[in-house]
Amino acid sequence: MASGASRVFVSHLAGVPVFDPNGDQVGRVRDLVAMLRVGGRPPRVLGMVVEVLSRRRIFLPMTRITGVASGQVITTGVVNMRRFEQRPTERLVLGELLDRRVQLVDSGDEVTVLDVAVQQLPARREWEIGKVFVRRGRGGALRRRGETLTVDWSAVTGFTLEEDSQGAESLVATFERLRPADLANVMHHLTPKRRAEVAAALDDDRLADVLEELPEDDQVEILGKLEDDRAADVLEAMDPDDAADLLSELPEEDKERLLALMRPGDAADVRRLLAYEERTAGGLMTTEPIVLRPDATVADALARVRRQDLSPALAAQVYVCRAPDETPTGKYLGTVHFQRLLRDPPFTLVGSIVESDLPPLAPDTPLPQITGYLAAYNMVAAPVVDESGSLLGAVTVDDVLDHLLPDDWRETGYGLAEAASGR
């Protein structure tokens, strides 16, 4: 192997940046492509699946790789930007081999594959899978208690069999540091079977974040493969507007069944959103903005803004309302923006610095008017208020963009390459 070690485990390659000979980053490694061979011969590694800046996945042949060392991959020559399509004879190493249950040839013991190591053959540019890192036992919740060992590829058997109930713990651990949008992109390119296994291995909050970033078809597919109780838990963990969008794609019977299983408060928020047309302020808003009473202080507001689970758009301002302070609130009084909170002393009452000159949006405001409102007033979020003056929620710029971009923008990386390159 050029530039260093004679062997590298594939989990160490996940997410590693790929650079061209000039030192410019091409993308990041998302998987390796291997071809199984007969006679117990180690699989040949054909290349890497690389996610480029536009989130497109391309195939990078191993013959184009000149170095794998120091947390980076170096490639040479022109990179073919054609979208990667897996062939029937190919296997994705991370996506399909990890967490598979196989048997040791000598003892017949069942083991779970935690990782595999690839190596470059001496004096050749060909790569193969040489070692397999396994754990005895069936895995699952007690998988850490089993004995681990590294064996030759020829010492295990069972990779060619169809895996009915393959786990996903090792794959999930490999990508645990990915942002939800990036993990969603990984899951989108898995097979439906593997996608369901990964979803089952994620905790509810993580799965909720990932679902919000997936195309609608993938969302519906994954939710449909969850047990009803867990599906309801995941919907509760999602932002109400995203949960409403997902439920609106389901048949009426399925939608009502899941709503009945959700906590009453969460279900009520989602039902309110489902009552509005999709491309209106009511249909786009979240029902969980930061709401404070006028006697709250700047210190109170800053403490709420610091919450880690808030998106930047929701954390950019607080909404001042009379009691009750959960949507739908009492009378909406106005907004205090984050910059104003930083300028005033902590003991200042938010009711004394509220901005009320901008009119709020009505729940039936159509999408073009919402876009114009945000653009005209340089806002990243806008309050939605009903006829009685109660705050119903807030429309954020990210939800507006979701509805302005093409339906398949998550799959095509619409405009991301141009943005990243500064064009």
HELIX and SHEET records of a PDB file:
HELIX    1   1 VAL A   10  HIS A   12  5                                   3    
HELIX    2   2 MET A   62  ARG A   64  5                                   3    
HELIX    3   3 VAL A   93  LEU A   97  3                                   5    
HELIX    4   4 GLY A  140  ARG A  145  5                                   6    
HELIX    5   5 TRP A  153  ALA A  155  5                                   3    
HELIX    6   6 GLU A  169  THR A  174  1                                   6    
HELIX    7   7 PRO A  180  HIS A  188  1                                   9    
HELIX    8   8 PRO A  192  ALA A  201  1                                  10    
HELIX    9   9 ASP A  204  LEU A  211  1                                   8    
HELIX   10  10 GLU A  216  GLY A  224  1                                   9    
HELIX   11  11 ASP A  228  ALA A  237  1                                  10    
HELIX   12  12 PRO A  240  LEU A  247  1                                   8    
HELIX   13  13 GLU A  252  LEU A  261  1                                  10    
HELIX   14  14 PRO A  264  LEU A  274  1                                  11    
HELIX   15  15 ALA A  281  LEU A  284  1                                   4    
HELIX   16  16 VAL A  298  VAL A  305  1                                   8    
HELIX   17  17 PRO A  312  ALA A  315  1                                   4    
HELIX   18  18 PHE A  338  ARG A  343  1                                   6    
HELIX   19  19 VAL A  350  SER A  352  5                                   3    
HELIX   20  20 LEU A  367  ALA A  376  1                                  10    
HELIX   21  21 VAL A  397  LEU A  404  1                                   8    
HELIX   22  22 TRP A  409  THR A  412  1                                   4    
HELIX   23  23 LEU A  416  SER A  421  1                                   6    
SHEET    1   A 4 VAL A   8  PHE A   9  0                                        
SHEET    2   A 4 GLU A 110  GLN A 120 -1                                        
SHEET    3   A 4 ARG A 101  LEU A 104 -1                                        
SHEET    4   A 4 VAL A 156  THR A 157 -1                                        
SHEET    1   B 8 VAL A   8  PHE A   9  0                                        
SHEET    2   B 8 GLU A 110  GLN A 120 -1                                        
SHEET    3   B 8 TRP A 127  ARG A 136 -1                                        
SHEET    4   B 8 ARG A  44  VAL A  52 -1                                        
SHEET    5   B 8 GLN A  25  MET A  35 -1                                        
SHEET    6   B 8 PRO A  17  PHE A  19 -1                                        
SHEET    7   B 8 GLN A  72  THR A  75  1                                        
SHEET    8   B 8 ILE A  65  ALA A  69 -1                                        
SHEET    1   C 4 VAL A   8  PHE A   9  0                                        
SHEET    2   C 4 GLU A 110  GLN A 120 -1                                        
SHEET    3   C 4 TRP A 127  ARG A 136 -1                                        
SHEET    4   C 4 THR A 148  ASP A 152 -1                                        
SHEET    1   D 5 VAL A   8  PHE A   9  0                                        
SHEET    2   D 5 GLU A 110  GLN A 120 -1                                        
SHEET    3   D 5 TRP A 127  ARG A 136 -1                                        
SHEET    4   D 5 ARG A  44  VAL A  52 -1                                        
SHEET    5   D 5 ARG A  57  PRO A  61 -1                                        
SHEET    1   E 6 VAL A   8  PHE A   9  0                                        
SHEET    2   E 6 GLU A 110  GLN A 120 -1                                        
SHEET    3   E 6 TRP A 127  ARG A 136 -1                                        
SHEET    4   E 6 ARG A  44  VAL A  52 -1                                        
SHEET    5   E 6 GLN A  25  MET A  35 -1                                        
SHEET    6   E 6 GLU A  90  LEU A  92 -1                                        
SHEET    1   F 3 VAL A 291  LEU A 292  0                                        
SHEET    2   F 3 GLN A 317  CYS A 321  1                                        
SHEET    3   F 3 TYR A 332  HIS A 337 -1                                        
SHEET    1   G 2 ALA A 381  VAL A 385  0                                        
SHEET    2   G 2 LEU A 391  THR A 396 -1                                        
END                                                                             
